[in-house]
């Protein structure tokens, strides 16, 4: 796989208003320059049910992606892939909708047990649930908390780990989801970067 465009996906929920914001940020690869940012804010209709967050969050992300002028080759989702009690978290749901390679890269563990990875960047251990390897506990930066990487769709775990590391630029989170988090919080302006499209002409 040689992706030219990698997208990061994240969601912000305002429990007081009952609304949420789905964000997608598309970056060029290998430069990781911003190509496009799209966000959608709307009411969340599906109730909060532990383990079924995809049904609350996926509609907002899908709506944001429908606004994209470009088609990403790979998606990194701030959420779980198969590292989920039912083996189908948000990253897997979205991968099935898009039929694209999709990686779950979560900040916290939803299920399974693991040993702590080494302190150095690129160290990882397996995340195991009911005798299944469902993901990896990956240290993306020396001395910081690890992230939880899992298969979403159309990708293997080793490749998912490599792509998360390839998208890191000195922060705990890979750039696609780090910037998507900013966009979902209203701190990254939506729109297309016209310079990218000029370059393609």
C-alpha positions as a Markdown table, in Angstrom:
| # | Residue | x | y | z |
|---|---|---|---|---|
| 1 | Unk | 0.0 | 0.0 | 0.0 |
| 2 | Unk | 1.3 | 3.4 | -1.0 |
| 3 | Unk | -1.2 | 6.0 | 0.1 |
| 4 | Unk | -0.9 | 9.5 | -1.1 |
| 5 | Unk | -3.7 | 10.9 | 1.0 |
| 6 | Unk | -4.2 | 9.8 | 4.7 |
| 7 | Unk | -7.3 | 11.0 | 6.6 |
| 8 | Unk | -7.7 | 11.3 | 10.4 |
| 9 | Unk | -11.1 | 11.1 | 12.0 |
| 10 | Unk | -12.3 | 12.2 | 15.4 |
| 11 | Unk | -15.6 | 13.2 | 17.1 |
| 12 | Unk | -16.4 | 15.7 | 19.9 |
| 13 | Unk | -19.6 | 15.3 | 21.9 |
| 14 | Unk | -21.3 | 18.1 | 23.8 |
| 15 | Unk | -23.4 | 16.1 | 26.3 |
| 16 | Unk | -25.2 | 19.3 | 27.6 |
| 17 | Unk | -26.6 | 20.2 | 24.2 |
| 18 | Unk | -26.9 | 16.7 | 22.9 |
| 19 | Unk | -24.9 | 17.6 | 19.8 |
| 20 | Unk | -21.7 | 16.3 | 18.3 |
| 21 | Unk | -19.1 | 17.3 | 15.8 |
| 22 | Unk | -17.5 | 14.8 | 13.4 |
| 23 | Unk | -14.2 | 15.9 | 11.8 |
| 24 | Unk | -12.1 | 14.5 | 9.0 |
| 25 | Unk | -8.6 | 16.0 | 8.2 |
| 26 | Unk | -6.9 | 14.8 | 5.0 |
| 27 | Unk | -3.1 | 15.0 | 4.8 |
| 28 | Unk | -0.7 | 14.4 | 2.0 |
| 29 | Unk | 1.9 | 11.6 | 2.4 |
| 30 | Unk | 4.8 | 11.6 | 3.1 |
| 31 | Unk | 4.8 | 15.3 | 3.8 |
| 32 | Unk | 1.7 | 15.3 | 6.0 |
| 33 | Unk | 0.6 | 18.7 | 4.8 |
| 34 | Unk | -3.1 | 19.5 | 5.3 |
| 35 | Unk | -5.1 | 19.0 | 2.1 |
| 36 | Unk | -8.6 | 19.3 | 3.4 |
| 37 | Unk | -10.6 | 19.7 | 6.6 |
| 38 | Unk | -14.3 | 19.0 | 6.9 |
| 39 | Unk | -16.6 | 19.1 | 10.0 |
| 40 | Unk | -20.3 | 18.4 | 10.6 |
| 41 | Unk | -22.1 | 19.4 | 13.8 |
| 42 | Unk | -25.6 | 18.0 | 14.5 |
| 43 | Unk | -27.8 | 16.5 | 17.1 |
| 44 | Unk | -27.0 | 13.0 | 18.2 |
| 45 | Unk | -30.1 | 10.8 | 18.0 |
| 46 | Unk | -28.8 | 7.4 | 19.1 |
| 47 | Unk | -28.7 | 7.0 | 23.0 |
| 48 | Unk | -25.5 | 6.4 | 24.9 |
| 49 | Unk | -25.0 | 2.6 | 25.1 |
| 50 | Unk | -21.6 | 1.3 | 26.2 |
| 51 | Unk | -20.1 | -0.8 | 23.4 |
| 52 | Unk | -22.4 | 0.7 | 20.8 |
| 53 | Unk | -20.8 | 4.2 | 20.4 |
| 54 | Unk | -20.4 | 3.6 | 16.6 |
| 55 | Unk | -24.1 | 4.0 | 16.2 |
| 56 | Unk | -23.9 | 7.4 | 17.9 |
| 57 | Unk | -20.8 | 8.7 | 16.2 |
| 58 | Unk | -20.5 | 7.1 | 12.8 |
| 59 | Unk | -23.3 | 9.3 | 11.2 |
| 60 | Unk | -21.4 | 12.5 | 12.0 |
| 61 | Unk | -18.2 | 11.2 | 10.6 |
| 62 | Unk | -19.8 | 9.8 | 7.4 |
| 63 | Unk | -21.5 | 13.2 | 6.9 |
| 64 | Unk | -18.2 | 15.0 | 7.2 |
| 65 | Unk | -16.5 | 12.6 | 4.7 |
| 66 | Unk | -19.3 | 13.1 | 2.2 |
| 67 | Unk | -18.2 | 16.8 | 2.0 |
| 68 | Unk | -14.6 | 15.9 | 1.0 |
| 69 | Unk | -13.4 | 17.0 | -2.4 |
| 70 | Unk | -10.6 | 14.3 | -2.3 |
| 71 | Unk | -10.7 | 10.6 | -1.7 |
| 72 | Unk | -8.3 | 9.4 | 1.1 |
| 73 | Unk | -6.4 | 6.2 | 0.5 |
| 74 | Unk | -6.1 | 5.3 | 4.2 |
| 75 | Unk | -8.1 | 6.4 | 7.3 |
| 76 | Unk | -6.8 | 6.5 | 10.9 |
| 77 | Unk | -9.7 | 6.7 | 13.4 |
| 78 | Unk | -9.5 | 8.0 | 16.9 |
| 79 | Unk | -11.3 | 4.9 | 18.2 |
| 80 | Unk | -11.2 | 1.1 | 18.2 |
| 81 | Unk | -11.1 | -1.3 | 15.3 |
| 82 | Unk | -11.4 | -5.0 | 16.3 |
| 83 | Unk | -10.1 | -4.2 | 19.8 |
| 84 | Unk | -13.8 | -4.2 | 20.9 |
| 85 | Unk | -15.9 | -6.7 | 22.8 |
| 86 | Unk | -17.9 | -7.4 | 19.7 |
| 87 | Unk | -14.8 | -7.1 | 17.5 |
| 88 | Unk | -16.3 | -4.2 | 15.5 |
| 89 | Unk | -15.6 | -0.7 | 16.8 |
| 90 | Unk | -15.9 | 2.6 | 15.1 |
| 91 | Unk | -12.9 | 2.1 | 12.9 |
| 92 | Unk | -14.2 | -1.2 | 11.6 |
| 93 | Unk | -17.7 | 0.2 | 11.0 |
| 94 | Unk | -16.3 | 3.1 | 9.0 |
| 95 | Unk | -14.0 | 0.9 | 7.1 |
| 96 | Unk | -16.9 | -1.2 | 6.0 |
| 97 | Unk | -18.8 | 1.9 | 4.8 |
| 98 | Unk | -15.9 | 3.3 | 2.9 |
| 99 | Unk | -14.4 | 0.0 | 1.8 |
| 100 | Unk | -11.0 | 1.5 | 2.5 |
| 101 | Unk | -8.0 | 0.5 | 4.7 |
| 102 | Unk | -8.9 | 1.8 | 8.2 |
| 103 | Unk | -6.9 | 1.8 | 11.4 |
| 104 | Unk | -8.2 | 2.2 | 14.9 |
| 105 | Unk | -5.8 | 4.3 | 17.1 |
| 106 | Unk | -7.4 | 4.9 | 20.5 |
| 107 | Unk | -6.1 | 6.8 | 23.5 |
| 108 | Unk | -7.5 | 4.3 | 25.9 |
| 109 | Unk | -8.2 | 0.6 | 26.2 |
| 110 | Unk | -11.7 | -0.7 | 25.8 |
| 111 | Unk | -11.1 | -4.4 | 26.3 |
| 112 | Unk | -8.3 | -6.9 | 26.7 |
| 113 | Unk | -5.1 | -7.2 | 28.7 |
| 114 | Unk | -1.5 | -6.5 | 27.9 |
| 115 | Unk | 2.0 | -6.1 | 29.2 |
| 116 | Unk | 3.5 | -2.6 | 29.3 |
| 117 | Unk | 5.6 | -1.8 | 26.3 |
| 118 | Unk | 9.2 | -0.6 | 26.7 |
| 119 | Unk | 9.7 | 3.1 | 27.4 |
| 120 | Unk | 11.3 | 3.8 | 24.0 |
| 121 | Unk | 9.4 | 5.0 | 21.0 |
| 122 | Unk | 8.3 | 2.2 | 18.6 |
| 123 | Unk | 8.1 | -0.3 | 21.5 |
| 124 | Unk | 4.8 | -2.3 | 21.6 |
| 125 | Unk | 3.1 | -5.3 | 23.2 |
| 126 | Unk | 0.1 | -7.3 | 22.1 |
| 127 | Unk | -3.4 | -6.5 | 23.3 |
| 128 | Unk | -5.1 | -9.8 | 24.0 |
| 129 | Unk | -8.8 | -10.5 | 24.6 |
| 130 | Unk | -10.2 | -14.0 | 25.1 |
| 131 | Unk | -7.0 | -15.5 | 23.6 |
| 132 | Unk | -7.3 | -13.3 | 20.5 |
| 133 | Unk | -4.7 | -10.7 | 19.6 |
| 134 | Unk | -7.0 | -7.8 | 19.0 |
| 135 | Unk | -4.4 | -5.0 | 18.8 |
| 136 | Unk | -1.1 | -3.5 | 19.9 |
| 137 | Unk | -0.2 | -1.2 | 22.8 |
| 138 | Unk | 2.2 | 1.1 | 21.0 |
| 139 | Unk | 4.7 | 3.7 | 22.4 |
| 140 | Unk | 4.8 | 6.4 | 19.8 |
| 141 | Unk | 7.1 | 8.7 | 21.7 |
| 142 | Unk | 9.7 | 7.9 | 24.4 |
| 143 | Unk | 8.3 | 8.4 | 27.9 |
| 144 | Unk | 4.7 | 9.1 | 27.0 |
| 145 | Unk | 1.6 | 6.9 | 27.4 |
| 146 | Unk | 1.1 | 4.4 | 24.7 |
| 147 | Unk | -1.8 | 4.3 | 22.2 |
| 148 | Unk | -4.0 | 1.3 | 21.3 |
| 149 | Unk | -3.7 | 0.3 | 17.7 |
| 150 | Unk | -6.1 | -2.2 | 16.1 |
| 151 | Unk | -7.2 | -3.4 | 12.7 |
| 152 | Unk | -10.2 | -1.5 | 11.3 |
| 153 | Unk | -10.6 | -2.9 | 7.8 |
| 154 | Unk | -8.5 | -4.1 | 4.9 |
| 155 | Unk | -5.2 | -3.9 | 6.8 |
| 156 | Unk | -3.0 | -6.1 | 8.9 |
| 157 | Unk | -1.9 | -5.3 | 12.4 |
| 158 | Unk | 1.8 | -5.0 | 11.5 |
| 159 | Unk | 1.0 | -2.6 | 8.7 |
| 160 | Unk | -1.3 | -0.6 | 11.0 |
| 161 | Unk | 1.5 | -0.2 | 13.5 |
| 162 | Unk | 3.9 | 0.9 | 10.8 |
| 163 | Unk | 1.5 | 3.5 | 9.4 |
| 164 | Unk | 0.7 | 5.0 | 12.8 |
| 165 | Unk | 4.4 | 5.4 | 13.4 |
| 166 | Unk | 5.0 | 6.8 | 10.0 |
| 167 | Unk | 2.4 | 9.5 | 10.7 |
| 168 | Unk | 3.8 | 10.6 | 14.0 |
| 169 | Unk | 5.7 | 13.9 | 14.2 |
| 170 | Unk | 6.9 | 14.2 | 17.7 |
| 171 | Unk | 3.5 | 13.9 | 19.5 |
| 172 | Unk | 1.8 | 11.0 | 21.2 |
| 173 | Unk | -0.9 | 10.9 | 18.5 |
| 174 | Unk | -0.3 | 10.5 | 14.8 |
| 175 | Unk | -0.8 | 13.7 | 12.9 |
| 176 | Unk | -4.1 | 12.8 | 11.1 |
| 177 | Unk | -6.0 | 12.1 | 14.3 |
| 178 | Unk | -4.2 | 14.8 | 16.3 |
| 179 | Unk | -5.4 | 17.4 | 13.8 |
| 180 | Unk | -8.8 | 15.8 | 13.5 |
| 181 | Unk | -9.1 | 16.2 | 17.3 |
| 182 | Unk | -8.4 | 20.0 | 16.8 |
| 183 | Unk | -10.9 | 20.2 | 14.0 |
| 184 | Unk | -13.6 | 18.5 | 16.1 |
| 185 | Unk | -13.0 | 21.0 | 18.9 |
| 186 | Unk | -13.3 | 24.0 | 16.6 |
| 187 | Unk | -9.6 | 24.7 | 16.5 |
| 188 | Unk | -8.9 | 24.0 | 12.9 |
| 189 | Unk | -10.7 | 25.7 | 10.1 |
| 190 | Unk | -12.7 | 23.6 | 7.6 |
| 191 | Unk | -12.1 | 23.8 | 3.9 |
| 192 | Unk | -9.8 | 22.8 | 1.1 |
| 193 | Unk | -6.2 | 23.8 | 0.7 |
| 194 | Unk | -6.1 | 25.3 | -2.8 |
| 195 | Unk | -2.4 | 25.0 | -3.1 |
| 196 | Unk | -2.6 | 21.3 | -3.1 |
| 197 | Unk | -5.1 | 21.3 | -6.0 |
| 198 | Unk | -3.0 | 23.8 | -7.9 |
| 199 | Unk | 0.0 | 21.4 | -7.5 |
| 200 | Unk | -2.0 | 18.7 | -9.2 |
| 201 | Unk | -2.8 | 20.7 | -12.3 |
